[in-house]
């Protein structure tokens, strides 16, 4: 048996932990630059606020319905995610962190899955304040189905799908577009052929499924039939590329500000590479103007640079990113977004040095490790490259940002007696 634990309205729930007055109140969380709605509480959904709605178009609706609006606080959400996952990990023999708010757990040796799921749910709520729903079933795909019903139609937030009759009933009521791995394209394709529910999909010929939905679609159908095709992966696969990109909080025109932003993004990519023990040899930098501003000239440029030796050294990657930026920057334009992508990633212990490599890599590695340790202990970017800038006026607009209660000493919650 496999259990899928999913945090309920995760971003909104994180905002509620330190503000209990927000219980039963409508909450929305906005994307970078306070642009669009990316998370909603159940109360906000009932009001009719759609996912992805531009915030500026929703202002009147927010005000009339007393909606509490928050800027995305990813530092807070990431920390809560880690706390939730660590809490659940102590209760099971194996666990796969599937996303920031979802994880698969091995229940194969659990005698009473319903009771165990309720125990985990209660522990997570008590230790972290985050409500979760848990679906338990023989396979990952069926666990997803069970979780779907647990979240929407149960009082205790837990559902176990084990009997064939219960599984069949659940699949008959589940729209095919709500299945794990079935996107809009496949949903439309299947709907045109009369496949409306998950039960309809399971009844199709497996040869036809493989021809029209590839091996991935066939494995999904087999999982829905109770045949396990996706094992729990305790270790995350190595990323194929890492991207750091942001929209600017204000209009950016000068090369100096773009240089600061690109340097900051390149440094973040370097930190992520070091965190997973990887190195990259291909650096891509891109720039873009605002496509929605018809009064300004439009431009989108990108350029790649190949490094002779894969690296995760901030000094090397930032230098390469700045060189690439110079090649694509056009003066006189107003830029809205920039980003850095590192790719051709290899394990750190498998790097092949260039014949003419002149960098003291052992010394640089010690330097980078020291910087990472200092920043981890006293705060992000407390030690950084000067080229990343200090005033950073181009940063994201976050007018509704909540305190980083768990990751910043200055934001610790204070209690008045």
C-alpha positions as CSV (number, residue, x, y, z in Angstrom):
1,X,0.0,0.0,0.0
2,X,1.1,3.6,-0.8
3,X,-0.1,6.7,0.9
4,X,-0.1,10.2,-0.6
5,X,-0.1,13.1,1.8
6,X,-1.0,16.5,0.4
7,X,-1.1,19.8,2.4
8,X,-4.4,21.5,2.1
9,X,-4.2,24.9,0.4
10,X,-0.6,24.9,1.5
11,X,0.5,28.5,1.0
12,X,-2.7,29.8,2.6
13,X,-2.3,27.4,5.5
14,X,1.3,28.6,6.1
15,X,0.0,32.2,6.4
16,X,-2.6,31.1,8.9
17,X,-0.2,29.3,11.3
18,X,1.0,32.5,13.0
19,X,-2.2,34.4,12.4
20,X,-5.1,32.2,13.8
21,X,-7.5,35.1,13.2
22,X,-7.4,34.2,9.5
23,X,-9.2,30.8,10.2
24,X,-12.3,30.6,8.1
25,X,-11.3,33.9,6.3
26,X,-10.7,34.1,2.5
27,X,-7.0,34.2,1.7
28,X,-5.1,34.5,-1.6
29,X,-1.4,34.4,-2.3
30,X,0.0,36.3,-5.2
31,X,2.9,35.4,-7.6
32,X,6.1,37.2,-8.1
33,X,5.7,41.0,-8.3
34,X,2.2,40.5,-6.8
35,X,1.0,39.7,-10.3
36,X,-1.5,36.8,-10.3
37,X,-3.3,34.6,-7.8
38,X,-1.3,31.4,-7.3
39,X,-3.0,30.0,-4.2
40,X,-6.5,30.3,-2.6
41,X,-8.1,29.1,0.6
42,X,-11.4,27.3,0.3
43,X,-13.2,30.5,1.4
44,X,-11.6,32.4,-1.5
45,X,-12.6,29.6,-3.9
46,X,-16.2,29.9,-2.9
47,X,-16.2,33.6,-3.6
48,X,-15.3,32.8,-7.2
49,X,-11.7,33.9,-7.3
50,X,-10.1,32.0,-10.2
51,X,-6.6,30.6,-10.1
52,X,-4.2,32.8,-12.2
53,X,-6.4,35.8,-12.0
54,X,-4.5,39.1,-12.4
55,X,-4.5,40.8,-9.0
56,X,-5.2,44.3,-10.3
57,X,-8.4,43.0,-11.9
58,X,-9.5,41.5,-8.6
59,X,-8.9,44.4,-6.3
60,X,-12.6,45.4,-6.0
61,X,-13.6,41.8,-5.4
62,X,-10.9,41.5,-2.7
63,X,-12.1,44.6,-0.9
64,X,-15.8,43.8,-1.1
65,X,-15.3,40.3,0.4
66,X,-12.7,41.0,3.0
67,X,-10.1,38.9,1.2
68,X,-6.7,38.8,2.9
69,X,-4.0,39.2,0.3
70,X,-0.4,38.0,0.7
71,X,2.7,38.2,-1.5
72,X,4.4,34.9,-2.0
73,X,6.8,34.2,0.9
74,X,8.7,31.2,-0.5
75,X,11.3,31.3,2.3
76,X,8.4,30.7,4.8
77,X,6.7,28.1,2.6
78,X,9.9,26.2,2.0
79,X,10.7,26.0,5.7
80,X,7.2,24.8,6.6
81,X,7.5,22.2,3.8
82,X,10.7,20.8,5.3
83,X,9.1,20.7,8.8
84,X,6.0,18.8,7.4
85,X,8.2,16.3,5.5
86,X,10.5,15.7,8.4
87,X,7.6,15.1,10.7
88,X,6.1,12.4,8.4
89,X,9.4,10.8,7.6
90,X,9.7,9.7,11.3
91,X,6.5,7.6,10.9
92,X,7.3,5.5,7.8
93,X,10.0,3.3,6.5
94,X,10.3,5.1,3.1
95,X,9.1,8.4,1.7
96,X,9.3,10.3,-1.6
97,X,9.0,14.0,-1.5
98,X,7.0,14.6,-4.7
99,X,6.6,18.4,-4.5
100,X,6.7,21.2,-1.9
101,X,3.4,20.1,-0.4
102,X,3.1,16.4,-1.5
103,X,4.8,13.2,-0.5
104,X,4.4,9.5,-1.1
105,X,4.8,7.1,1.8
106,X,5.4,3.4,2.0
107,X,2.5,1.8,3.9
108,X,3.3,-1.8,2.8
109,X,4.1,-2.9,6.3
110,X,1.2,-1.0,8.0
111,X,-1.4,-3.3,9.4
112,X,-4.1,-0.6,9.9
113,X,-3.6,2.0,7.2
114,X,-6.6,4.2,8.1
115,X,-5.5,4.5,11.8
116,X,-1.9,5.1,10.8
117,X,-2.9,7.9,8.3
118,X,-5.0,9.6,11.0
119,X,-2.1,9.4,13.4
120,X,0.3,11.0,10.9
121,X,-2.3,13.7,10.0
122,X,-2.8,14.6,13.7
123,X,0.9,14.7,14.4
124,X,1.6,17.0,11.4
125,X,-1.2,19.3,12.5
126,X,0.0,19.4,16.1
127,X,3.7,19.8,15.3
128,X,3.5,22.3,12.4
129,X,-0.1,23.7,12.3
130,X,-0.5,22.6,8.6
131,X,-3.6,20.5,7.8
132,X,-3.1,17.6,5.4
133,X,-5.2,15.0,3.6
134,X,-4.0,11.4,3.0
135,X,-5.1,8.9,0.4
136,X,-4.0,5.3,0.7
137,X,-4.2,2.7,-2.1
138,X,-2.2,-0.1,-3.7
139,X,-0.4,2.2,-6.3
140,X,0.7,5.8,-6.6
141,X,-2.0,6.7,-9.2
142,X,-4.7,5.2,-7.0
143,X,-3.3,7.0,-4.0
144,X,-3.7,10.2,-6.0
145,X,-7.3,9.3,-6.6
146,X,-7.9,8.5,-2.9
147,X,-6.3,11.7,-1.9
148,X,-8.6,13.6,-4.3
149,X,-11.7,12.3,-2.5
150,X,-10.1,12.5,1.0
151,X,-9.5,16.2,0.5
152,X,-13.0,17.1,-0.9
153,X,-15.4,14.6,0.5
154,X,-14.3,13.2,3.9
155,X,-14.6,14.7,7.3
156,X,-11.3,13.4,8.8
157,X,-9.2,14.0,5.6
158,X,-8.3,10.3,5.1
159,X,-9.5,7.8,2.6
160,X,-8.3,4.2,2.0
161,X,-9.0,2.6,-1.4
162,X,-8.3,-1.1,-1.2
163,X,-11.4,-3.1,-2.2
164,X,-12.0,-3.5,-5.9
165,X,-15.6,-2.3,-5.7
166,X,-14.6,0.9,-3.9
167,X,-11.8,1.6,-6.5
168,X,-14.3,1.0,-9.4
169,X,-16.8,3.4,-7.8
170,X,-14.2,6.1,-7.3
171,X,-13.0,5.8,-10.9
172,X,-16.5,6.0,-12.3
173,X,-17.0,9.4,-10.6
174,X,-13.6,10.9,-11.3
175,X,-13.3,13.1,-14.5
176,X,-10.5,12.0,-16.7
177,X,-8.9,15.5,-16.6
178,X,-8.5,15.1,-12.9
179,X,-6.2,12.1,-13.2
180,X,-2.5,12.3,-12.3
181,X,-0.5,12.9,-15.5
182,X,-3.4,13.7,-17.8
183,X,-3.0,17.2,-19.0
184,X,-5.3,19.4,-21.1
185,X,-4.1,18.0,-24.4
186,X,-4.8,14.4,-23.5
187,X,-8.0,15.3,-21.7
188,X,-9.3,17.0,-24.9
189,X,-8.1,14.1,-27.0
190,X,-9.8,11.5,-24.8
191,X,-13.0,13.6,-24.4
192,X,-13.4,13.7,-28.2
193,X,-13.4,9.9,-28.2
194,X,-16.0,9.6,-25.5
195,X,-13.6,8.9,-22.6
196,X,-15.1,11.1,-19.9
197,X,-14.1,9.3,-16.6
198,X,-11.1,7.5,-15.3
199,X,-13.2,4.3,-15.4
200,X,-13.7,4.8,-19.2
201,X,-9.9,5.2,-19.6
202,X,-9.2,1.9,-17.7
203,X,-11.7,0.1,-20.0
204,X,-9.7,1.0,-23.2
205,X,-7.5,-1.4,-25.1
206,X,-3.9,-1.2,-23.7
207,X,-2.5,-1.4,-27.2
208,X,-4.5,1.6,-28.3
209,X,-3.4,3.5,-25.1
210,X,0.3,2.8,-25.8
211,X,0.0,4.0,-29.4
212,X,-1.9,7.2,-28.6
213,X,-0.7,8.0,-25.1
214,X,2.8,6.5,-25.1
215,X,4.3,4.2,-22.4
216,X,3.5,6.8,-19.7
217,X,-0.2,6.6,-20.4
218,X,0.0,2.8,-20.4
219,X,1.7,2.8,-17.0
220,X,-1.0,5.1,-15.7
221,X,-3.8,2.8,-16.8
222,X,-2.0,-0.2,-15.3
223,X,-1.6,1.7,-12.0
224,X,-5.3,2.4,-12.0
225,X,-5.9,-1.4,-12.5
226,X,-3.8,-2.0,-9.3
227,X,-0.5,-2.9,-11.0
228,X,2.4,-1.0,-9.5
229,X,4.6,0.7,-12.1
230,X,6.0,3.6,-10.1
231,X,8.1,2.7,-7.1
232,X,8.8,5.1,-4.2
233,X,12.0,7.0,-5.0
234,X,13.6,8.1,-1.7
235,X,16.4,10.1,-3.4
236,X,15.5,12.8,-5.9
237,X,16.9,12.5,-9.4
238,X,19.5,15.0,-10.4
239,X,18.1,18.1,-12.1
240,X,18.8,18.4,-15.8
241,X,18.9,22.2,-15.6
242,X,18.4,24.9,-13.0
243,X,16.8,28.2,-13.7
244,X,16.5,31.4,-11.7
245,X,14.4,34.1,-13.3
246,X,12.4,37.0,-12.0
247,X,10.3,39.9,-13.2
248,X,11.6,43.2,-12.0
249,X,9.7,45.2,-9.4
250,X,10.1,48.4,-11.5
251,X,11.2,49.4,-14.9
252,X,14.8,48.6,-15.5
253,X,16.8,50.3,-18.2
254,X,20.4,50.6,-17.2
255,X,23.1,48.0,-17.9
256,X,24.3,48.4,-14.3
257,X,21.0,47.2,-12.8
258,X,20.7,44.4,-15.2
259,X,24.2,43.3,-14.3
260,X,23.3,43.3,-10.6
261,X,20.2,41.2,-11.3
262,X,21.8,38.7,-13.6
263,X,24.7,38.3,-11.1
264,X,22.3,37.7,-8.3
265,X,20.4,35.0,-10.3
266,X,23.7,33.4,-11.4
267,X,24.8,33.2,-7.8
268,X,21.6,31.6,-6.8
269,X,22.0,28.9,-9.5
270,X,25.5,28.3,-8.2
271,X,24.2,27.8,-4.6
272,X,21.6,25.3,-5.9
273,X,24.2,23.4,-7.8
274,X,26.4,23.1,-4.6
275,X,23.4,22.1,-2.5
276,X,22.8,19.0,-4.6
277,X,26.5,18.3,-5.3
278,X,26.4,19.1,-9.0
279,X,28.3,21.1,-11.5
280,X,27.2,22.7,-14.8
281,X,29.1,23.6,-18.0
282,X,26.5,25.5,-20.0
283,X,25.2,29.0,-18.9
284,X,22.3,30.7,-20.6
285,X,21.2,34.3,-19.9
286,X,18.0,35.8,-21.2
287,X,16.4,39.2,-21.2
288,X,12.9,40.3,-22.1
289,X,10.9,43.5,-22.2
290,X,7.2,43.7,-21.1
291,X,5.1,42.0,-23.9
292,X,2.0,43.7,-22.5
293,X,3.3,47.2,-22.9
294,X,2.5,48.1,-26.6
295,X,3.9,51.6,-26.2
296,X,7.4,50.3,-25.9
297,X,9.7,48.5,-28.4
298,X,9.7,44.7,-27.8
299,X,12.8,42.6,-27.4
300,X,13.7,39.2,-26.1
301,X,17.3,38.0,-26.3
302,X,19.2,35.0,-25.0
303,X,22.8,33.7,-25.4
304,X,24.7,30.6,-24.2
305,X,28.3,30.2,-23.1
306,X,30.1,26.9,-22.8
307,X,32.6,26.5,-19.9
308,X,35.6,24.4,-20.5
309,X,35.2,22.7,-17.1
310,X,31.9,22.0,-15.3
311,X,31.7,24.1,-12.1
312,X,29.5,25.3,-9.2
313,X,31.8,28.1,-8.3
314,X,29.9,31.4,-8.0
315,X,32.8,33.4,-9.2
316,X,33.1,31.5,-12.5
317,X,29.4,31.2,-13.2
318,X,28.7,34.9,-12.4
319,X,31.6,36.0,-14.6
320,X,30.3,33.9,-17.5
321,X,26.8,35.2,-17.0
322,X,28.0,38.9,-17.1
323,X,30.0,38.2,-20.3
324,X,26.9,36.7,-21.9
325,X,24.7,39.6,-20.7
326,X,27.0,42.1,-22.5
327,X,26.3,40.3,-25.8
328,X,22.5,40.5,-25.6
329,X,22.0,43.8,-23.8
330,X,20.5,46.6,-26.0
331,X,20.6,50.1,-24.6
332,X,17.5,52.3,-24.6
333,X,15.0,49.5,-23.9
334,X,12.9,49.0,-20.8
335,X,13.4,45.5,-19.5
336,X,10.8,43.6,-17.4
337,X,12.5,40.2,-16.8
338,X,15.9,38.5,-16.8
339,X,17.0,35.0,-16.0
340,X,19.9,32.6,-15.8
341,X,19.8,28.9,-16.7
342,X,22.6,26.4,-15.9
343,X,22.6,23.1,-17.7
344,X,24.7,20.1,-18.9
345,X,24.8,19.2,-15.2
346,X,27.1,16.4,-13.9
347,X,27.9,15.1,-10.4
348,X,30.5,17.1,-8.6
349,X,32.7,14.0,-8.2
350,X,32.7,13.2,-11.9
351,X,34.0,16.5,-13.3
352,X,36.6,16.1,-16.0
353,X,39.1,19.0,-15.8
354,X,40.2,20.9,-18.9
355,X,43.8,20.5,-20.0
356,X,44.4,24.2,-19.5
357,X,42.3,24.6,-16.3
358,X,44.2,27.1,-14.1
359,X,41.8,27.5,-11.2
360,X,42.8,26.2,-7.8
361,X,39.5,24.2,-7.4
362,X,40.3,22.9,-3.9
363,X,40.8,26.4,-2.6
364,X,37.7,27.7,-4.4
365,X,35.6,24.8,-3.0
366,X,36.7,25.7,0.5
367,X,35.8,29.3,-0.1
368,X,32.3,28.5,-1.5
369,X,31.6,26.1,1.4
370,X,32.6,28.8,3.9
371,X,30.3,31.4,2.2
372,X,27.4,28.9,2.2
373,X,27.8,28.0,5.8
374,X,28.0,31.7,6.9
375,X,24.8,32.6,4.9
376,X,23.0,29.5,6.2
377,X,23.8,30.6,9.8
378,X,23.3,34.3,9.8
379,X,21.0,35.0,6.7
380,X,20.8,34.7,3.0
381,X,23.2,36.8,1.0
382,X,24.9,38.2,4.1
383,X,28.1,37.4,2.3
384,X,27.9,38.0,-1.5
385,X,29.8,39.2,-4.5
386,X,29.9,43.0,-4.7
387,X,28.7,42.9,-8.3
388,X,25.3,41.6,-7.0
389,X,24.7,45.1,-5.6
390,X,23.4,46.4,-2.3
391,X,20.3,48.7,-2.8
392,X,18.9,46.3,-5.5
393,X,15.9,48.6,-6.4
394,X,15.0,46.2,-9.2
395,X,13.9,43.5,-6.7
396,X,10.4,42.0,-6.8
397,X,7.5,44.1,-5.7
398,X,6.1,42.4,-2.5
399,X,3.7,44.9,-1.0
400,X,1.8,42.2,1.0
401,X,4.7,40.1,2.3
402,X,4.2,38.4,5.7
403,X,7.1,38.1,8.1
404,X,9.5,35.2,7.7
405,X,8.6,33.9,11.2
406,X,10.7,30.7,11.1
407,X,13.7,31.8,9.0
408,X,14.7,35.3,10.1
409,X,15.5,36.3,13.7
410,X,14.2,39.8,13.2
411,X,10.8,38.3,12.2
412,X,10.4,36.1,15.3
413,X,6.9,36.2,16.6
414,X,6.6,38.4,19.8
415,X,4.0,37.8,22.4
416,X,2.7,40.6,24.6
417,X,1.8,39.6,28.2
